[in-house]
């Protein structure tokens, strides 16, 4: 059923592309005819010698303009074909089932990373082995990280506070 849908989609896309191309060719012919009519009117108003020279210049300009329009139309058609190929590739990829697998795996990686970051930032303080490790780098509040060089100072302060509380009793 999925292949039939893609075949119908490709047939409709080709028909639309053909209609667009025919419409662009018709428009180009209309613009050329309008320019030729303008040249003819101007030629009738000018003298024969001047008109011939003017017509030749205008014809050269018209030919250059026509060539530029043809090149633009070819470029537009080429870009449309590239877009159509990309669209068909994307449709085939989504229809193949690999997109669901990739989406599932990217979701697992995303939520695992978010869970790791949340787990490292949830506690009020955390001990890390060094300031260049992942534990330290993923921590948002780096002031609450205890590094190995600070561990002895914290233990000494704890012992002092413990001894002070014993003396007060």
Backbone torsions as a table, in degrees:
resi	resn	phi	psi	omega
1	UNK	NA	-35.1	-179.7
2	UNK	-69.0	-36.7	179.6
3	UNK	-67.4	-38.9	178.3
4	UNK	-62.4	-39.3	179.3
5	UNK	-65.1	-42.6	179.4
6	UNK	-65.9	-39.7	-179.8
7	UNK	-63.9	-44.5	178.1
8	UNK	-63.1	-39.7	179.2
9	UNK	-63.9	-43.7	-179.2
10	UNK	-65.9	-39.0	178.8
11	UNK	-63.6	-43.7	178.0
12	UNK	-65.3	-39.6	179.9
13	UNK	-64.8	-40.4	177.9
14	UNK	-65.2	-40.4	179.3
15	UNK	-64.0	-41.9	178.8
16	UNK	-65.0	-41.7	179.6
17	UNK	-63.0	-40.9	178.6
18	UNK	-63.8	-42.5	179.7
19	UNK	-65.0	-40.0	178.7
20	UNK	-63.9	-42.8	-179.9
21	UNK	-63.8	-44.5	178.7
22	UNK	-63.4	-39.8	179.0
23	UNK	-64.3	-42.8	178.6
24	UNK	-63.9	-39.9	177.8
25	UNK	-65.1	-41.8	178.6
26	UNK	-62.2	-45.4	179.2
27	UNK	-61.3	-40.7	179.9
28	UNK	-64.0	-42.6	178.2
29	UNK	-63.8	-39.1	178.9
30	UNK	-64.5	-42.3	179.5
31	UNK	-66.5	-38.3	178.2
32	UNK	-65.5	-43.7	179.4
33	UNK	-62.1	-40.5	178.9
34	UNK	-64.5	-41.9	178.4
35	UNK	-65.0	-41.0	179.0
36	UNK	-63.2	-39.5	177.7
37	UNK	-63.3	-41.0	178.6
38	UNK	-62.0	-42.0	178.9
39	UNK	-64.5	-43.1	-179.8
40	UNK	-60.6	-43.0	179.4
41	UNK	-63.5	-42.8	-179.6
42	UNK	-68.2	-34.4	178.8
43	UNK	-65.9	-40.5	179.7
44	UNK	-63.3	-34.1	-177.2
45	UNK	-77.5	-28.6	-175.9
46	UNK	-89.0	166.2	177.6
47	UNK	-69.7	163.7	-174.2
48	UNK	-60.9	-47.2	-177.2
49	UNK	-68.2	-46.5	179.6
50	UNK	-67.7	-37.0	-179.3
51	UNK	-65.0	-40.4	179.5
52	UNK	-64.0	-44.3	179.2
53	UNK	-65.5	-44.0	179.6
54	UNK	-64.2	-42.5	179.9
55	UNK	-63.3	-40.0	179.2
56	UNK	-63.6	-43.8	178.3
57	UNK	-63.7	-45.3	-179.3
58	UNK	-64.3	-39.1	179.6
59	UNK	-64.5	-39.6	176.7
60	UNK	-63.8	-43.4	177.8
61	UNK	-62.9	-42.7	179.8
62	UNK	-64.1	-40.6	178.0
63	UNK	-65.1	-40.6	177.3
64	UNK	-65.0	-42.6	178.7
65	UNK	-64.2	-42.0	179.0
66	UNK	-62.3	-42.6	178.7
67	UNK	-64.4	-41.9	178.4
68	UNK	-63.6	-41.0	178.9
69	UNK	-64.7	-39.1	178.0
70	UNK	-63.6	-43.0	178.1
71	UNK	-63.5	-41.9	178.3
72	UNK	-62.4	-41.7	-179.9
73	UNK	-65.3	-40.9	177.9
74	UNK	-63.4	-40.6	178.7
75	UNK	-64.7	-43.6	177.0
76	UNK	-60.2	-42.2	179.5
77	UNK	-65.5	-40.9	178.5
78	UNK	-62.6	-45.2	178.6
79	UNK	-64.1	-37.6	177.8
80	UNK	-64.1	-42.7	178.8
81	UNK	-63.8	-40.1	177.4
82	UNK	-64.1	-42.5	178.3
83	UNK	-63.6	-42.3	179.8
84	UNK	-62.6	-42.1	177.0
85	UNK	-61.1	-44.5	179.0
86	UNK	-63.3	-41.4	179.0
87	UNK	-63.7	-42.9	178.4
88	UNK	-65.5	-39.7	178.3
89	UNK	-62.7	-44.7	-179.6
90	UNK	-63.7	-40.6	177.9
91	UNK	-63.4	-41.6	178.4
92	UNK	-66.5	-38.2	-179.8
93	UNK	-65.7	-44.8	179.2
94	UNK	-65.1	-39.3	179.9
95	UNK	-71.7	-18.4	-175.9
96	UNK	-76.9	-21.9	-178.4
97	UNK	98.7	-15.0	179.6
98	UNK	-69.4	-26.2	179.6
99	UNK	-65.5	-38.9	178.3
100	UNK	-65.0	-39.9	177.9
101	UNK	-63.6	-46.3	179.6
102	UNK	-63.1	-40.8	178.8
103	UNK	-63.2	-42.5	179.3
104	UNK	-63.2	-47.1	-179.5
105	UNK	-65.6	-40.4	178.3
106	UNK	-66.2	-34.0	175.7
107	UNK	-64.6	-42.6	178.2
108	UNK	-61.6	-46.5	-179.7
109	UNK	-63.0	-42.6	-179.0
110	UNK	-62.4	-50.4	-176.4
111	UNK	-72.2	-28.9	174.3
112	UNK	-66.4	-43.4	178.6
113	UNK	-64.1	-45.5	178.6
114	UNK	-62.3	-38.9	177.6
115	UNK	-65.3	-40.4	177.7
116	UNK	-63.4	-45.4	179.4
117	UNK	-64.0	-43.8	179.2
118	UNK	-64.4	-40.7	179.9
119	UNK	-64.7	-32.8	178.5
120	UNK	-79.8	-23.6	-176.9
121	UNK	-101.5	-9.0	-178.6
122	UNK	-68.6	-48.7	-178.5
123	UNK	-65.1	152.6	179.6
124	UNK	-70.5	-36.7	174.3
125	UNK	-135.3	153.9	-179.1
126	UNK	-149.3	145.6	178.6
127	UNK	-98.2	131.7	178.5
128	UNK	-123.0	152.1	-176.4
129	UNK	-71.5	-38.4	-180.0
130	UNK	-152.8	167.8	-179.6
131	UNK	-86.4	4.4	176.5
132	UNK	-112.2	3.3	-179.5
133	UNK	-86.5	169.2	-179.1
134	UNK	-64.3	-34.1	179.6
135	UNK	-58.0	-44.7	-177.6
136	UNK	-75.0	-41.4	-175.4
137	UNK	-69.7	-32.3	-179.5
138	UNK	-83.7	-8.3	179.7
139	UNK	-77.1	128.9	-178.9
140	UNK	-76.5	-44.6	179.6
141	UNK	-100.1	95.6	-173.8
142	UNK	-74.8	-12.3	178.6
143	UNK	-70.9	-23.4	-177.1
144	UNK	-92.9	10.0	178.9
145	UNK	-91.4	135.1	177.7
146	UNK	-104.4	121.1	178.9
147	UNK	-98.7	161.1	-176.9
148	UNK	-56.0	-35.9	180.0
149	UNK	-69.0	-23.3	178.4
150	UNK	-86.8	-15.1	-173.8
151	UNK	-61.9	-43.9	-179.4
152	UNK	-64.1	-40.4	179.4
153	UNK	-64.3	-40.7	-179.9
154	UNK	-67.0	-41.4	177.7
155	UNK	-63.7	-42.6	178.9
156	UNK	-62.7	-42.4	179.2
157	UNK	-65.8	-37.5	177.4
158	UNK	-63.4	-44.0	179.8
159	UNK	-63.8	-41.5	178.6
160	UNK	-61.5	-46.8	179.7
161	UNK	-64.8	-33.8	179.5
162	UNK	-68.9	-43.1	178.8
163	UNK	-67.1	-37.1	178.6
164	UNK	-64.2	-40.9	-179.8
165	UNK	-68.7	-31.2	178.1
166	UNK	-70.5	-37.9	-179.3
167	UNK	-68.9	-33.9	-179.4
168	UNK	-68.2	-28.7	-178.3
169	UNK	-78.1	NA	NA
